[in-house]
Amino acid sequence: MAMNKTEIRISEVCDDIKELLIHKNRKYGDSALNPNRIFSKCSATEQLLVRIDDKLNRIMKGAGLLANDEDVVNDLIGYLVLLKISMASDQNDEIHETARSLFENGNIELKPRDILDHDRDFD
């Protein structure tokens, strides 16, 4: 099915944001999702929330929605994309930690028959 004009623009804008995020990730390293934690020991998610707060504060203090030296909208969209990635990672970490603690505390015992058998399970 062919895309209409709005769908084409959505695709173009999302591609632009993707390219911006990849460019910044290569330029600055993976600091948004894997910060060095030299001074702040907060999680990546918490640090992204602070960056979003700072950006919104600048808008409220009169920098306007589009400051001359930066595209605030693209920055906010980028931070929100990174926040979504970080939050998903946090959920995965929490799931893995819960599973690890269940196995380590002896609450669950894994038997050989419980392990996935590709020949048996995917016929």
LINQUI-V143379 format. One record per backbone hydrogen bond with DSSP energy under -1.0 kcal/mol. NH is the residue of the N-H (numbers start at 1). CO is the residue of the C=O. Records with the same first field share a line. If there is no record, write none. Layout:
NH->CO ; CO
//
This chain:
8->4
9->5
10->6
11->7
12->8
13->9
14->10
15->11
16->12
17->13
18->14
19->15
20->16
21->17
22->18
23->19
24->20
25->21
26->22
27->23
28->24
29->25
34->30
47->43
48->44
49->45
50->46
51->47
52->48
53->49
54->50
55->51
56->52
57->53
58->54
59->55
60->56
61->57
62->59
63->58
72->70
75->71
76->72
77->73
78->74
79->75
80->76
81->77
82->78
83->79
84->80
85->81
86->82
87->83
88->84
89->85
90->86
91->87
92->88
93->89
94->90
95->91
96->92
97->93
98->94
99->95
100->96
101->97
102->98
103->99
104->100
105->101
106->103
107->102
108->102
114->111
115->112
121->117
122->118
//
